[in-house]
Amino acid sequence: MNFKLKTLKFALAGGIWLGFIFIFLIIFSILNVPGFVPLSEFINQIYGPYGFSISWGGLIMGGILGFAEGFVQFGIIALIYNWLNRNS
């Protein structure tokens, strides 16, 4: 069976998923839910220069950055999967 992923749809789904993950991470960090603050501080070290912050204002930028990161990563995964599946 030669299954092929639709790269754009897979990338969009991954972008939406990671965007929501970033949004929930920021919300839970603002509400001081145990375990979320250290993770969001770590992500803030990476994405802080691009506008990510643990605040209500940083929520939108976090969602945008999460979407962009997920879109690129899941798109690359789909391309690699399709390429490997084609050569098998």
PyMOL Python script that loads the backbone (N, CA, C, O; Angstrom):
from pymol import cmd

cmd.read_pdbstr("""\
ATOM      1  N   MET A   1       0.844  -1.176   0.000  1.00  0.00           N
ATOM      2  CA  MET A   1       0.000   0.000   0.000  1.00  0.00           C
ATOM      3  C   MET A   1       0.889   1.238   0.000  1.00  0.00           C
ATOM      4  O   MET A   1       1.784   1.369   0.834  1.00  0.00           O
ATOM      5  N   ASN A   2       0.643   2.116  -0.912  1.00  0.00           N
ATOM      6  CA  ASN A   2       1.454   3.318  -1.066  1.00  0.00           C
ATOM      7  C   ASN A   2       0.642   4.526  -0.604  1.00  0.00           C
ATOM      8  O   ASN A   2      -0.014   5.187  -1.409  1.00  0.00           O
ATOM      9  N   PHE A   3       0.692   4.808   0.689  1.00  0.00           N
ATOM     10  CA  PHE A   3      -0.074   5.903   1.281  1.00  0.00           C
ATOM     11  C   PHE A   3       0.732   7.189   1.195  1.00  0.00           C
ATOM     12  O   PHE A   3       1.916   7.203   1.532  1.00  0.00           O
ATOM     13  N   LYS A   4       0.101   8.269   0.746  1.00  0.00           N
ATOM     14  CA  LYS A   4       0.776   9.556   0.627  1.00  0.00           C
ATOM     15  C   LYS A   4       0.043  10.592   1.486  1.00  0.00           C
ATOM     16  O   LYS A   4      -1.182  10.697   1.438  1.00  0.00           O
ATOM     17  N   LEU A   5       0.810  11.351   2.268  1.00  0.00           N
ATOM     18  CA  LEU A   5       0.231  12.423   3.074  1.00  0.00           C
ATOM     19  C   LEU A   5       0.027  13.664   2.212  1.00  0.00           C
ATOM     20  O   LEU A   5       0.850  13.969   1.349  1.00  0.00           O
ATOM     21  N   LYS A   6      -1.047  14.362   2.443  1.00  0.00           N
ATOM     22  CA  LYS A   6      -1.250  15.660   1.802  1.00  0.00           C
ATOM     23  C   LYS A   6      -0.478  16.681   2.641  1.00  0.00           C
ATOM     24  O   LYS A   6      -0.882  17.035   3.749  1.00  0.00           O
ATOM     25  N   THR A   7       0.636  17.140   2.084  1.00  0.00           N
ATOM     26  CA  THR A   7       1.597  17.930   2.846  1.00  0.00           C
ATOM     27  C   THR A   7       0.992  19.202   3.410  1.00  0.00           C
ATOM     28  O   THR A   7       1.195  19.506   4.586  1.00  0.00           O
ATOM     29  N   LEU A   8       0.262  19.946   2.609  1.00  0.00           N
ATOM     30  CA  LEU A   8      -0.291  21.216   3.071  1.00  0.00           C
ATOM     31  C   LEU A   8      -1.304  21.007   4.200  1.00  0.00           C
ATOM     32  O   LEU A   8      -1.285  21.734   5.193  1.00  0.00           O
ATOM     33  N   LYS A   9      -2.181  20.024   4.050  1.00  0.00           N
ATOM     34  CA  LYS A   9      -3.180  19.758   5.086  1.00  0.00           C
ATOM     35  C   LYS A   9      -2.522  19.268   6.376  1.00  0.00           C
ATOM     36  O   LYS A   9      -2.939  19.645   7.471  1.00  0.00           O
ATOM     37  N   PHE A  10      -1.501  18.434   6.244  1.00  0.00           N
ATOM     38  CA  PHE A  10      -0.792  17.939   7.418  1.00  0.00           C
ATOM     39  C   PHE A  10      -0.066  19.081   8.121  1.00  0.00           C
ATOM     40  O   PHE A  10      -0.059  19.153   9.350  1.00  0.00           O
ATOM     41  N   ALA A  11       0.544  19.975   7.342  1.00  0.00           N
ATOM     42  CA  ALA A  11       1.247  21.124   7.916  1.00  0.00           C
ATOM     43  C   ALA A  11       0.267  22.078   8.596  1.00  0.00           C
ATOM     44  O   ALA A  11       0.566  22.598   9.671  1.00  0.00           O
ATOM     45  N   LEU A  12      -0.892  22.313   7.994  1.00  0.00           N
ATOM     46  CA  LEU A  12      -1.895  23.178   8.617  1.00  0.00           C
ATOM     47  C   LEU A  12      -2.399  22.585   9.933  1.00  0.00           C
ATOM     48  O   LEU A  12      -2.553  23.296  10.926  1.00  0.00           O
ATOM     49  N   ALA A  13      -2.652  21.287   9.929  1.00  0.00           N
ATOM     50  CA  ALA A  13      -3.112  20.630  11.153  1.00  0.00           C
ATOM     51  C   ALA A  13      -2.055  20.729  12.249  1.00  0.00           C
ATOM     52  O   ALA A  13      -2.382  20.998  13.405  1.00  0.00           O
ATOM     53  N   GLY A  14      -0.801  20.515  11.894  1.00  0.00           N
ATOM     54  CA  GLY A  14       0.280  20.637  12.872  1.00  0.00           C
ATOM     55  C   GLY A  14       0.440  22.055  13.378  1.00  0.00           C
ATOM     56  O   GLY A  14       0.702  22.265  14.562  1.00  0.00           O
ATOM     57  N   GLY A  15       0.285  23.038  12.493  1.00  0.00           N
ATOM     58  CA  GLY A  15       0.384  24.427  12.904  1.00  0.00           C
ATOM     59  C   GLY A  15      -0.729  24.824  13.848  1.00  0.00           C
ATOM     60  O   GLY A  15      -0.487  25.503  14.846  1.00  0.00           O
ATOM     61  N   ILE A  16      -1.926  24.415  13.548  1.00  0.00           N
ATOM     62  CA  ILE A  16      -3.061  24.714  14.432  1.00  0.00           C
ATOM     63  C   ILE A  16      -2.855  24.038  15.783  1.00  0.00           C
ATOM     64  O   ILE A  16      -3.085  24.646  16.829  1.00  0.00           O
ATOM     65  N   TRP A  17      -2.423  22.791  15.758  1.00  0.00           N
ATOM     66  CA  TRP A  17      -2.208  22.050  16.995  1.00  0.00           C
ATOM     67  C   TRP A  17      -1.157  22.737  17.877  1.00  0.00           C
ATOM     68  O   TRP A  17      -1.408  22.974  19.059  1.00  0.00           O
ATOM     69  N   LEU A  18       0.006  23.054  17.323  1.00  0.00           N
ATOM     70  CA  LEU A  18       1.058  23.660  18.129  1.00  0.00           C
ATOM     71  C   LEU A  18       0.701  25.087  18.537  1.00  0.00           C
ATOM     72  O   LEU A  18       1.112  25.539  19.606  1.00  0.00           O
ATOM     73  N   GLY A  19      -0.054  25.801  17.711  1.00  0.00           N
ATOM     74  CA  GLY A  19      -0.523  27.123  18.098  1.00  0.00           C
ATOM     75  C   GLY A  19      -1.403  27.060  19.328  1.00  0.00           C
ATOM     76  O   GLY A  19      -1.251  27.870  20.243  1.00  0.00           O
ATOM     77  N   PHE A  20      -2.329  26.102  19.362  1.00  0.00           N
ATOM     78  CA  PHE A  20      -3.183  25.932  20.538  1.00  0.00           C
ATOM     79  C   PHE A  20      -2.376  25.482  21.757  1.00  0.00           C
ATOM     80  O   PHE A  20      -2.670  25.894  22.880  1.00  0.00           O
ATOM     81  N   ILE A  21      -1.377  24.651  21.547  1.00  0.00           N
ATOM     82  CA  ILE A  21      -0.534  24.216  22.656  1.00  0.00           C
ATOM     83  C   ILE A  21       0.170  25.416  23.283  1.00  0.00           C
ATOM     84  O   ILE A  21       0.218  25.533  24.507  1.00  0.00           O
ATOM     85  N   PHE A  22       0.717  26.312  22.455  1.00  0.00           N
ATOM     86  CA  PHE A  22       1.387  27.505  22.973  1.00  0.00           C
ATOM     87  C   PHE A  22       0.395  28.401  23.716  1.00  0.00           C
ATOM     88  O   PHE A  22       0.718  28.947  24.771  1.00  0.00           O
ATOM     89  N   ILE A  23      -0.804  28.550  23.169  1.00  0.00           N
ATOM     90  CA  ILE A  23      -1.819  29.393  23.818  1.00  0.00           C
ATOM     91  C   ILE A  23      -2.199  28.819  25.180  1.00  0.00           C
ATOM     92  O   ILE A  23      -2.258  29.557  26.164  1.00  0.00           O
ATOM     93  N   PHE A  24      -2.456  27.519  25.250  1.00  0.00           N
ATOM     94  CA  PHE A  24      -2.807  26.904  26.530  1.00  0.00           C
ATOM     95  C   PHE A  24      -1.640  26.948  27.506  1.00  0.00           C
ATOM     96  O   PHE A  24      -1.846  27.105  28.709  1.00  0.00           O
ATOM     97  N   LEU A  25      -0.426  26.813  27.006  1.00  0.00           N
ATOM     98  CA  LEU A  25       0.746  26.906  27.867  1.00  0.00           C
ATOM     99  C   LEU A  25       0.835  28.281  28.519  1.00  0.00           C
ATOM    100  O   LEU A  25       1.117  28.388  29.713  1.00  0.00           O
ATOM    101  N   ILE A  26       0.597  29.325  27.744  1.00  0.00           N
ATOM    102  CA  ILE A  26       0.650  30.680  28.293  1.00  0.00           C
ATOM    103  C   ILE A  26      -0.479  30.896  29.304  1.00  0.00           C
ATOM    104  O   ILE A  26      -0.254  31.453  30.379  1.00  0.00           O
ATOM    105  N   ILE A  27      -1.689  30.455  28.960  1.00  0.00           N
ATOM    106  CA  ILE A  27      -2.824  30.633  29.881  1.00  0.00           C
ATOM    107  C   ILE A  27      -2.566  29.919  31.204  1.00  0.00           C
ATOM    108  O   ILE A  27      -2.773  30.493  32.273  1.00  0.00           O
ATOM    109  N   PHE A  28      -2.110  28.657  31.131  1.00  0.00           N
ATOM    110  CA  PHE A  28      -1.861  27.905  32.356  1.00  0.00           C
ATOM    111  C   PHE A  28      -0.702  28.496  33.153  1.00  0.00           C
ATOM    112  O   PHE A  28      -0.694  28.413  34.381  1.00  0.00           O
ATOM    113  N   SER A  29       0.276  29.090  32.471  1.00  0.00           N
ATOM    114  CA  SER A  29       1.381  29.730  33.180  1.00  0.00           C
ATOM    115  C   SER A  29       0.922  31.003  33.885  1.00  0.00           C
ATOM    116  O   SER A  29       1.354  31.284  35.004  1.00  0.00           O
ATOM    117  N   ILE A  30       0.055  31.771  33.240  1.00  0.00           N
ATOM    118  CA  ILE A  30      -0.472  32.981  33.873  1.00  0.00           C
ATOM    119  C   ILE A  30      -1.299  32.622  35.100  1.00  0.00           C
ATOM    120  O   ILE A  30      -1.270  33.339  36.100  1.00  0.00           O
ATOM    121  N   LEU A  31      -2.032  31.521  35.030  1.00  0.00           N
ATOM    122  CA  LEU A  31      -2.864  31.081  36.149  1.00  0.00           C
ATOM    123  C   LEU A  31      -2.070  30.303  37.198  1.00  0.00           C
ATOM    124  O   LEU A  31      -2.643  29.827  38.177  1.00  0.00           O
ATOM    125  N   ASN A  32      -0.744  30.170  37.001  1.00  0.00           N
ATOM    126  CA  ASN A  32       0.159  29.475  37.931  1.00  0.00           C
ATOM    127  C   ASN A  32      -0.226  28.024  38.172  1.00  0.00           C
ATOM    128  O   ASN A  32      -0.172  27.551  39.308  1.00  0.00           O
ATOM    129  N   VAL A  33      -0.609  27.319  37.129  1.00  0.00           N
ATOM    130  CA  VAL A  33      -0.868  25.889  37.239  1.00  0.00           C
ATOM    131  C   VAL A  33       0.489  25.200  37.415  1.00  0.00           C
ATOM    132  O   VAL A  33       1.405  25.457  36.634  1.00  0.00           O
ATOM    133  N   PRO A  34       0.640  24.332  38.423  1.00  0.00           N
ATOM    134  CA  PRO A  34       1.944  23.713  38.683  1.00  0.00           C
ATOM    135  C   PRO A  34       2.489  22.957  37.464  1.00  0.00           C
ATOM    136  O   PRO A  34       1.773  22.203  36.805  1.00  0.00           O
ATOM    137  N   GLY A  35       3.763  23.181  37.191  1.00  0.00           N
ATOM    138  CA  GLY A  35       4.436  22.477  36.114  1.00  0.00           C
ATOM    139  C   GLY A  35       4.507  23.227  34.802  1.00  0.00           C
ATOM    140  O   GLY A  35       5.323  22.884  33.947  1.00  0.00           O
ATOM    141  N   PHE A  36       3.682  24.232  34.617  1.00  0.00           N
ATOM    142  CA  PHE A  36       3.664  24.942  33.348  1.00  0.00           C
ATOM    143  C   PHE A  36       4.617  26.129  33.311  1.00  0.00           C
ATOM    144  O   PHE A  36       5.105  26.495  32.241  1.00  0.00           O
ATOM    145  N   VAL A  37       4.885  26.726  34.449  1.00  0.00           N
ATOM    146  CA  VAL A  37       5.729  27.921  34.483  1.00  0.00           C
ATOM    147  C   VAL A  37       7.162  27.615  34.032  1.00  0.00           C
ATOM    148  O   VAL A  37       7.697  28.375  33.225  1.00  0.00           O
ATOM    149  N   PRO A  38       7.820  26.534  34.512  1.00  0.00           N
ATOM    150  CA  PRO A  38       9.182  26.276  34.039  1.00  0.00           C
ATOM    151  C   PRO A  38       9.252  26.020  32.528  1.00  0.00           C
ATOM    152  O   PRO A  38      10.192  26.459  31.865  1.00  0.00           O
ATOM    153  N   LEU A  39       8.268  25.319  31.995  1.00  0.00           N
ATOM    154  CA  LEU A  39       8.258  25.056  30.562  1.00  0.00           C
ATOM    155  C   LEU A  39       8.069  26.342  29.767  1.00  0.00           C
ATOM    156  O   LEU A  39       8.748  26.554  28.763  1.00  0.00           O
ATOM    157  N   SER A  40       7.163  27.191  30.203  1.00  0.00           N
ATOM    158  CA  SER A  40       6.939  28.440  29.480  1.00  0.00           C
ATOM    159  C   SER A  40       8.127  29.381  29.610  1.00  0.00           C
ATOM    160  O   SER A  40       8.408  30.140  28.682  1.00  0.00           O
ATOM    161  N   GLU A  41       8.836  29.352  30.745  1.00  0.00           N
ATOM    162  CA  GLU A  41      10.046  30.157  30.880  1.00  0.00           C
ATOM    163  C   GLU A  41      11.142  29.659  29.949  1.00  0.00           C
ATOM    164  O   GLU A  41      11.899  30.460  29.401  1.00  0.00           O
ATOM    165  N   PHE A  42      11.235  28.342  29.763  1.00  0.00           N
ATOM    166  CA  PHE A  42      12.201  27.787  28.816  1.00  0.00           C
ATOM    167  C   PHE A  42      11.863  28.212  27.391  1.00  0.00           C
ATOM    168  O   PHE A  42      12.748  28.625  26.641  1.00  0.00           O
ATOM    169  N   ILE A  43      10.598  28.113  27.017  1.00  0.00           N
ATOM    170  CA  ILE A  43      10.192  28.530  25.671  1.00  0.00           C
ATOM    171  C   ILE A  43      10.368  30.030  25.497  1.00  0.00           C
ATOM    172  O   ILE A  43      10.655  30.497  24.395  1.00  0.00           O
ATOM    173  N   ASN A  44      10.198  30.787  26.576  1.00  0.00           N
ATOM    174  CA  ASN A  44      10.412  32.227  26.520  1.00  0.00           C
ATOM    175  C   ASN A  44      11.873  32.558  26.218  1.00  0.00           C
ATOM    176  O   ASN A  44      12.149  33.562  25.561  1.00  0.00           O
ATOM    177  N   GLN A  45      12.815  31.732  26.685  1.00  0.00           N
ATOM    178  CA  GLN A  45      14.219  31.943  26.367  1.00  0.00           C
ATOM    179  C   GLN A  45      14.480  31.779  24.878  1.00  0.00           C
ATOM    180  O   GLN A  45      15.330  32.470  24.316  1.00  0.00           O
ATOM    181  N   ILE A  46      13.763  30.879  24.243  1.00  0.00           N
ATOM    182  CA  ILE A  46      13.967  30.614  22.817  1.00  0.00           C
ATOM    183  C   ILE A  46      13.229  31.637  21.964  1.00  0.00           C
ATOM    184  O   ILE A  46      13.815  32.216  21.050  1.00  0.00           O
ATOM    185  N   TYR A  47      11.950  31.867  22.251  1.00  0.00           N
ATOM    186  CA  TYR A  47      11.109  32.719  21.408  1.00  0.00           C
ATOM    187  C   TYR A  47      10.927  34.133  21.937  1.00  0.00           C
ATOM    188  O   TYR A  47      10.248  34.939  21.300  1.00  0.00           O
ATOM    189  N   GLY A  48      11.511  34.456  23.077  1.00  0.00           N
ATOM    190  CA  GLY A  48      11.384  35.784  23.649  1.00  0.00           C
ATOM    191  C   GLY A  48      11.775  36.912  22.704  1.00  0.00           C
ATOM    192  O   GLY A  48      11.056  37.907  22.616  1.00  0.00           O
ATOM    193  N   PRO A  49      12.902  36.786  21.991  1.00  0.00           N
ATOM    194  CA  PRO A  49      13.276  37.858  21.055  1.00  0.00           C
ATOM    195  C   PRO A  49      12.282  38.063  19.914  1.00  0.00           C
ATOM    196  O   PRO A  49      12.308  39.100  19.251  1.00  0.00           O
ATOM    197  N   TYR A  50      11.415  37.095  19.682  1.00  0.00           N
ATOM    198  CA  TYR A  50      10.437  37.196  18.589  1.00  0.00           C
ATOM    199  C   TYR A  50       9.067  37.651  19.067  1.00  0.00           C
ATOM    200  O   TYR A  50       8.125  37.682  18.274  1.00  0.00           O
ATOM    201  N   GLY A  51       8.931  38.001  20.331  1.00  0.00           N
ATOM    202  CA  GLY A  51       7.673  38.543  20.841  1.00  0.00           C
ATOM    203  C   GLY A  51       6.908  37.629  21.776  1.00  0.00           C
ATOM    204  O   GLY A  51       5.859  38.018  22.289  1.00  0.00           O
ATOM    205  N   PHE A  52       7.404  36.430  22.008  1.00  0.00           N
ATOM    206  CA  PHE A  52       6.734  35.514  22.935  1.00  0.00           C
ATOM    207  C   PHE A  52       6.925  36.028  24.353  1.00  0.00           C
ATOM    208  O   PHE A  52       8.041  36.369  24.743  1.00  0.00           O
ATOM    209  N   SER A  53       5.863  36.086  25.116  1.00  0.00           N
ATOM    210  CA  SER A  53       5.971  36.461  26.526  1.00  0.00           C
ATOM    211  C   SER A  53       4.855  35.782  27.306  1.00  0.00           C
ATOM    212  O   SER A  53       3.820  35.408  26.754  1.00  0.00           O
ATOM    213  N   ILE A  54       5.094  35.636  28.598  1.00  0.00           N
ATOM    214  CA  ILE A  54       4.109  35.003  29.464  1.00  0.00           C
ATOM    215  C   ILE A  54       3.190  36.104  29.985  1.00  0.00           C
ATOM    216  O   ILE A  54       3.304  36.535  31.132  1.00  0.00           O
ATOM    217  N   SER A  55       2.286  36.547  29.133  1.00  0.00           N
ATOM    218  CA  SER A  55       1.339  37.603  29.488  1.00  0.00           C
ATOM    219  C   SER A  55       0.130  37.476  28.570  1.00  0.00           C
ATOM    220  O   SER A  55       0.154  36.753  27.574  1.00  0.00           O
ATOM    221  N   TRP A  56      -0.920  38.194  28.930  1.00  0.00           N
ATOM    222  CA  TRP A  56      -2.114  38.156  28.086  1.00  0.00           C
ATOM    223  C   TRP A  56      -1.824  38.769  26.723  1.00  0.00           C
ATOM    224  O   TRP A  56      -2.405  38.350  25.721  1.00  0.00           O
ATOM    225  N   GLY A  57      -0.934  39.756  26.673  1.00  0.00           N
ATOM    226  CA  GLY A  57      -0.555  40.349  25.390  1.00  0.00           C
ATOM    227  C   GLY A  57       0.276  39.413  24.533  1.00  0.00           C
ATOM    228  O   GLY A  57       0.187  39.444  23.305  1.00  0.00           O
ATOM    229  N   GLY A  58       1.089  38.575  25.181  1.00  0.00           N
ATOM    230  CA  GLY A  58       1.920  37.625  24.458  1.00  0.00           C
ATOM    231  C   GLY A  58       1.165  36.410  23.969  1.00  0.00           C
ATOM    232  O   GLY A  58       1.720  35.565  23.265  1.00  0.00           O
ATOM    233  N   LEU A  59      -0.097  36.321  24.341  1.00  0.00           N
ATOM    234  CA  LEU A  59      -0.914  35.172  23.947  1.00  0.00           C
ATOM    235  C   LEU A  59      -1.066  35.072  22.437  1.00  0.00           C
ATOM    236  O   LEU A  59      -0.946  33.983  21.875  1.00  0.00           O
ATOM    237  N   ILE A  60      -1.323  36.174  21.784  1.00  0.00           N
ATOM    238  CA  ILE A  60      -1.518  36.167  20.329  1.00  0.00           C
ATOM    239  C   ILE A  60      -0.210  35.845  19.617  1.00  0.00           C
ATOM    240  O   ILE A  60      -0.179  35.036  18.690  1.00  0.00           O
ATOM    241  N   MET A  61       0.871  36.490  20.060  1.00  0.00           N
ATOM    242  CA  MET A  61       2.158  36.216  19.430  1.00  0.00           C
ATOM    243  C   MET A  61       2.585  34.780  19.668  1.00  0.00           C
ATOM    244  O   MET A  61       3.173  34.159  18.783  1.00  0.00           O
ATOM    245  N   GLY A  62       2.300  34.241  20.841  1.00  0.00           N
ATOM    246  CA  GLY A  62       2.598  32.843  21.115  1.00  0.00           C
ATOM    247  C   GLY A  62       1.836  31.904  20.187  1.00  0.00           C
ATOM    248  O   GLY A  62       2.387  30.916  19.700  1.00  0.00           O
ATOM    249  N   GLY A  63       0.558  32.221  19.945  1.00  0.00           N
ATOM    250  CA  GLY A  63      -0.227  31.410  19.017  1.00  0.00           C
ATOM    251  C   GLY A  63       0.313  31.475  17.603  1.00  0.00           C
ATOM    252  O   GLY A  63       0.349  30.465  16.901  1.00  0.00           O
ATOM    253  N   ILE A  64       0.735  32.668  17.179  1.00  0.00           N
ATOM    254  CA  ILE A  64       1.286  32.830  15.833  1.00  0.00           C
ATOM    255  C   ILE A  64       2.613  32.090  15.699  1.00  0.00           C
ATOM    256  O   ILE A  64       2.845  31.391  14.712  1.00  0.00           O
ATOM    257  N   LEU A  65       3.480  32.245  16.693  1.00  0.00           N
ATOM    258  CA  LEU A  65       4.764  31.545  16.655  1.00  0.00           C
ATOM    259  C   LEU A  65       4.583  30.032  16.717  1.00  0.00           C
ATOM    260  O   LEU A  65       5.279  29.291  16.023  1.00  0.00           O
ATOM    261  N   GLY A  66       3.655  29.581  17.541  1.00  0.00           N
ATOM    262  CA  GLY A  66       3.374  28.144  17.608  1.00  0.00           C
ATOM    263  C   GLY A  66       2.847  27.619  16.287  1.00  0.00           C
ATOM    264  O   GLY A  66       3.238  26.540  15.842  1.00  0.00           O
ATOM    265  N   PHE A  67       1.950  28.388  15.652  1.00  0.00           N
ATOM    266  CA  PHE A  67       1.426  27.966  14.363  1.00  0.00           C
ATOM    267  C   PHE A  67       2.545  27.881  13.324  1.00  0.00           C
ATOM    268  O   PHE A  67       2.629  26.905  12.578  1.00  0.00           O
ATOM    269  N   ALA A  68       3.392  28.890  13.277  1.00  0.00           N
ATOM    270  CA  ALA A  68       4.475  28.902  12.293  1.00  0.00           C
ATOM    271  C   ALA A  68       5.436  27.731  12.514  1.00  0.00           C
ATOM    272  O   ALA A  68       5.837  27.058  11.565  1.00  0.00           O
ATOM    273  N   GLU A  69       5.795  27.499  13.773  1.00  0.00           N
ATOM    274  CA  GLU A  69       6.711  26.412  14.090  1.00  0.00           C
ATOM    275  C   GLU A  69       6.096  25.057  13.730  1.00  0.00           C
ATOM    276  O   GLU A  69       6.758  24.216  13.122  1.00  0.00           O
ATOM    277  N   GLY A  70       4.843  24.848  14.102  1.00  0.00           N
ATOM    278  CA  GLY A  70       4.173  23.593  13.783  1.00  0.00           C
ATOM    279  C   GLY A  70       3.990  23.393  12.297  1.00  0.00           C
ATOM    280  O   GLY A  70       4.146  22.280  11.795  1.00  0.00           O
ATOM    281  N   PHE A  71       3.657  24.470  11.578  1.00  0.00           N
ATOM    282  CA  PHE A  71       3.461  24.385  10.132  1.00  0.00           C
ATOM    283  C   PHE A  71       4.744  23.929   9.452  1.00  0.00           C
ATOM    284  O   PHE A  71       4.718  23.036   8.605  1.00  0.00           O
ATOM    285  N   VAL A  72       5.856  24.532   9.818  1.00  0.00           N
ATOM    286  CA  VAL A  72       7.136  24.179   9.196  1.00  0.00           C
ATOM    287  C   VAL A  72       7.543  22.758   9.567  1.00  0.00           C
ATOM    288  O   VAL A  72       7.907  21.969   8.695  1.00  0.00           O
ATOM    289  N   GLN A  73       7.484  22.429  10.846  1.00  0.00           N
ATOM    290  CA  GLN A  73       7.935  21.107  11.279  1.00  0.00           C
ATOM    291  C   GLN A  73       7.083  19.983  10.707  1.00  0.00           C
ATOM    292  O   GLN A  73       7.617  18.997  10.200  1.00  0.00           O
ATOM    293  N   PHE A  74       5.768  20.122  10.784  1.00  0.00           N
ATOM    294  CA  PHE A  74       4.896  19.065  10.279  1.00  0.00           C
ATOM    295  C   PHE A  74       4.945  18.996   8.752  1.00  0.00           C
ATOM    296  O   PHE A  74       4.787  17.920   8.175  1.00  0.00           O
ATOM    297  N   GLY A  75       5.163  20.138   8.095  1.00  0.00           N
ATOM    298  CA  GLY A  75       5.322  20.128   6.647  1.00  0.00           C
ATOM    299  C   GLY A  75       6.565  19.368   6.234  1.00  0.00           C
ATOM    300  O   GLY A  75       6.531  18.596   5.276  1.00  0.00           O
ATOM    301  N   ILE A  76       7.670  19.580   6.949  1.00  0.00           N
ATOM    302  CA  ILE A  76       8.903  18.855   6.659  1.00  0.00           C
ATOM    303  C   ILE A  76       8.727  17.366   6.925  1.00  0.00           C
ATOM    304  O   ILE A  76       9.197  16.535   6.150  1.00  0.00           O
ATOM    305  N   ILE A  77       8.050  17.028   8.019  1.00  0.00           N
ATOM    306  CA  ILE A  77       7.793  15.615   8.326  1.00  0.00           C
ATOM    307  C   ILE A  77       6.983  14.967   7.208  1.00  0.00           C
ATOM    308  O   ILE A  77       7.292  13.848   6.799  1.00  0.00           O
ATOM    309  N   ALA A  78       5.950  15.650   6.703  1.00  0.00           N
ATOM    310  CA  ALA A  78       5.127  15.089   5.623  1.00  0.00           C
ATOM    311  C   ALA A  78       5.944  14.926   4.346  1.00  0.00           C
ATOM    312  O   ALA A  78       5.809  13.919   3.651  1.00  0.00           O
ATOM    313  N   LEU A  79       6.786  15.903   4.031  1.00  0.00           N
ATOM    314  CA  LEU A  79       7.626  15.792   2.836  1.00  0.00           C
ATOM    315  C   LEU A  79       8.600  14.619   2.937  1.00  0.00           C
ATOM    316  O   LEU A  79       8.783  13.869   1.978  1.00  0.00           O
ATOM    317  N   ILE A  80       9.218  14.470   4.099  1.00  0.00           N
ATOM    318  CA  ILE A  80      10.155  13.355   4.289  1.00  0.00           C
ATOM    319  C   ILE A  80       9.414  12.024   4.225  1.00  0.00           C
ATOM    320  O   ILE A  80       9.901  11.072   3.615  1.00  0.00           O
ATOM    321  N   TYR A  81       8.240  11.951   4.850  1.00  0.00           N
ATOM    322  CA  TYR A  81       7.453  10.712   4.815  1.00  0.00           C
ATOM    323  C   TYR A  81       7.092  10.341   3.378  1.00  0.00           C
ATOM    324  O   TYR A  81       7.244   9.191   2.966  1.00  0.00           O
ATOM    325  N   ASN A  82       6.612  11.326   2.624  1.00  0.00           N
ATOM    326  CA  ASN A  82       6.236  11.051   1.234  1.00  0.00           C
ATOM    327  C   ASN A  82       7.442  10.638   0.414  1.00  0.00           C
ATOM    328  O   ASN A  82       7.344   9.750  -0.433  1.00  0.00           O
ATOM    329  N   TRP A  83       8.578  11.272   0.655  1.00  0.00           N
ATOM    330  CA  TRP A  83       9.790  10.922  -0.086  1.00  0.00           C
ATOM    331  C   TRP A  83      10.246   9.509   0.249  1.00  0.00           C
ATOM    332  O   TRP A  83      10.602   8.746  -0.649  1.00  0.00           O
ATOM    333  N   LEU A  84      10.240   9.149   1.538  1.00  0.00           N
ATOM    334  CA  LEU A  84      10.640   7.802   1.940  1.00  0.00           C
ATOM    335  C   LEU A  84       9.650   6.756   1.440  1.00  0.00           C
ATOM    336  O   LEU A  84      10.051   5.657   1.058  1.00  0.00           O
ATOM    337  N   ASN A  85       8.387   7.083   1.439  1.00  0.00           N
ATOM    338  CA  ASN A  85       7.354   6.145   0.983  1.00  0.00           C
ATOM    339  C   ASN A  85       7.450   5.924  -0.520  1.00  0.00           C
ATOM    340  O   ASN A  85       7.163   4.832  -1.012  1.00  0.00           O
ATOM    341  N   ARG A  86       7.852   6.959  -1.248  1.00  0.00           N
ATOM    342  CA  ARG A  86       7.986   6.850  -2.703  1.00  0.00           C
ATOM    343  C   ARG A  86       9.135   5.917  -3.075  1.00  0.00           C
ATOM    344  O   ARG A  86       9.068   5.206  -4.077  1.00  0.00           O
ATOM    345  N   ASN A  87      10.188   5.927  -2.259  1.00  0.00           N
ATOM    346  CA  ASN A  87      11.375   5.139  -2.586  1.00  0.00           C
ATOM    347  C   ASN A  87      11.334   3.730  -2.007  1.00  0.00           C
ATOM    348  O   ASN A  87      12.294   2.974  -2.153  1.00  0.00           O
ATOM    349  N   SER A  88      10.243   3.373  -1.359  1.00  0.00           N
ATOM    350  CA  SER A  88      10.191   2.030  -0.782  1.00  0.00           C
ATOM    351  C   SER A  88       9.567   1.033  -1.721  1.00  0.00           C
ATOM    352  O   SER A  88       9.449  -0.145  -1.382  1.00  0.00           O
TER     353      SER A  88
END
""", "prot")
cmd.dss("prot")
cmd.show_as("cartoon", "prot")
cmd.util.cbc("prot")
cmd.orient("prot")
